[in-house]
């Protein structure tokens, strides 16, 4: 797996927590909830569980919709292995009940994860926060904080947040409708302002600025950039890539470029 620039160090806080199993009892019996998931998953997927707990705990209570979204997500991430998906949720439950230094997890991601993978991580957190059809201020701020702490630029983070905030209920899987049908629907619901927010440009942007922004975002969100993360991340990246292309075409048409 090559989504990090090099292997995560064994001495970072995330691994120290896992190796210590969080509790004295865990260390004595070398067992803890979700150990099967941790033992068989890559570091990026494990990091997602840590940050998922951080977002779910934003309003000091676990919402069933958010938990169910996380469960479905990790089952898909584990190649539709139901047993592994359940183990992932057991580990998530463990994290929800255990004090964890999330800032240290962000520092590790900042140092070793590539930018396309970081963008996918923020999208995952936004989808998680929106899974109950509500993207509240606390969740928004927490995702924003994570985005900044893992080293993403303000423009990149706000582009993702604004996109999700416009529609708190995102499609989790592709429908059976044609690609042209999906694109037409997205285009019909677009506005100039929301399209500009997706690309991080002002409504008065020039043709050159627009083109530069589009090329940047299209390059970063191209599905090929995250192919090594697995099918679920490729699917999410494709949705974002299509959204970026739609926004670009809408602005061009609206402004007559």
N, C-alpha and C positions, 0 to 999 in steps of 0.2 A: 504494500500500500504506500503510495507516494504523495499523500495530501499534505504531509508536513515536510518542512525543509530537511529535517532529520528526525530521528526517533525522539520521542518525548524523553526527558531525563528521568531516571528512576528516583531522583531525590526531590522532585517537585511535590507540592502539597497534595495534589490529587492522588498521586501514587502512594505517598506516605499515608494518606487516609485509608486507601484501599488495602495496603499491605498491613496496616494496623487493625483493619476490620472495624474501626470506629469505637469498639467497646472492649473492655477487659475480657468479658465472656467470649466475644468473638475471637480474640487472640488466643485464649486458652484452648478453644475447640477448633480453631482454624476454620470457622464457618460463620457466615453472615447471609442475610437475605439477598438473593440475586447473584450469588457467587458464580453460578453457571454462566450468566450473562457476562460478567466482568472477565471471567477466565477465557471466554471465547470471542470477545469483541475487540475491535481496534480502538485506539485511544480517542479518535474523533467521536465515535458513537458513545463512548463512555462519558466524554466531556458534555455531550448533549444532555445526558441524564442529570448531570450536576446542575447545568444551567436551566433545565426544565424545572427542576425543584425550586430554583431561585425565582422563577417567574410564577409558578403555581402558588408559592408562599407570599406573593406580593400583597394579597389582601387578607393574609393571616388565616386562610381556610382553603381546604382542597375542594375544588369544584369538580363534580362528576364528569362534566363535558370535557374539561381540560385533561383529566386523568384518562378518560376513554380515548381521547385523541392521541395522547402519548402512547397508550397501549397499542393502538392500531398502527401508529407510526413505527414503533420499535419492532413489531411483528413483521412489518414490511421490510424494515431495514435489516432484519435478521433472516432475509430470504423466505419470508412467510412461515418461519418455524414458530409454531404456536408456543412450544415449550420455552424457547428462548425469549419470546415476546413477554411471556408471563414472568420469567426471571428478571427481565429488564424492568418491569413494573414493580416487582418485589424490591429491587434495588432502589428504584425511584421512591417507593414508600419509605424505605430505610433512610434515604437522604432527607425526606420531608420531616422526619422526626429527629434528625441528628444535626447538631451545629456544624456547619462546613464553611471554610474560608473561601467563598466564591471568587473573591478578588484574586486570589492566588491561582485559581483555575484559569481566569481570564489572562493573567500574566503569562502562563504557559502557552495558551493559545496564541497570544500576541507574538510570542517569540518563534513558534515552530509551525504554525499553520499558514498555508498559502491564502492569498486574498480571496480567490473564488470560493474556497471552502468556508472562509469567515462570512462571506455574504450569504451562503447557504445556511449557515448557523443562525444568522439574524432572521432570515426568512422563516426558519423552523420555529423560532421563539415567537415571532409575530403570528404565525398560524396557530400556535399553541394558545396564545393570549386571546385570539379571536374565536377560538373553537366554541366558546359559550355565547357567541354573538355579541360580545361586549369587549371593546378594547378600551378599558378605563385608563384614567390618567396615571395611576400608580404603575400599571403594567407597561404603559407607553414609556414612562420614565425609566423603568428598569431595563427594558429592551434597549433603549437609547444608551443607558449607562454601560451595558454589556458591549454594545457596538463600539463605543469609544474606548473602553478598557482593552478590547482585543485588538485595537490598533486601526480601525477603519476611519476614514475621513468623515467629517461632519456631513458633507454632501451625500456620500454613499449611504450613510445611516438614515438621514432624513428622507431620502428618496424611497427607501424601503418602507419606513414607518408611514409616510404619507400615502403610499400606495395601499397599504393594508388598512389604514385608518379610514380611507374613503369607502371601503366595503368590508365591514367587520366579519362578514361571513364569506369566506373564500371557498371555492370548489376544491375538495380534497383529492378527487380523482377526475380523470378526463371522462367526458360523456361520450355517448355513441354518435353524437351529431358530427357533421363534417367539419373539417378545419375552417372552411370558408364561412360556415354558419357561426362558429364560435367567434371568428374574427369580426364578422359583421355585427354581432351582438355587442362585443366590446367597443367597437367603433361608435355604435349608435349611442352608447352610454357615456361617451367621453365628453369632456369639456376642455377648453383651452387651458384653464388653470390647472386642472388635475393632470393633464397630459404634460404640462411644463414641469410640474412637481415630480413626476416620475423620472424625467430626464435631468432634473436639477437645474433648470434654466428659467429665466424670467419670461413673462408673457411678451416682452418687447425684444427678445433675443434676435440677433441677426442670423442670417442663413448660415454663416460660417460657424458661429457659436453653437447653433443647433446641431449642425453636422458633426462637429467635434465631440459634443456631449453624447450624441447617439453612438458614434463609433466607440467611445470609451465604455459606455454601459453595455453595448452589445458584445464587445470583446470580453468584458469581465463576467457576463452572465451567459456566455455561450455554453450550451449543454456539454460540449466536448471537454470543457475545462474541469468538469467534475465527474467525468465518466468513471473514474477510479473509486468514487464514493458509493457507487451502486445505483441501481435503477430508480429508486425513489428520489434520489437527489437529482438525477438527470431529468426526471419528469418535472420536478419543481423548477429546475433551471429553465426548462423549455417553456413553461408557463410564463415565467418572468421575461424570457427572451421575446416571446410573442407580444407581451404587454409593452415592452420597450419599442418594438417595431411598430405597433399600433399607435403609440403615442407620437412617435416620430412622423408617421404618415399623416396623422390628424393635424399636427401643428403645421406641417408643410402645406396641406390643403387649405387650412384656415387662413394662413398668412400669405398664400399664393406663391410660395417658394418653388 
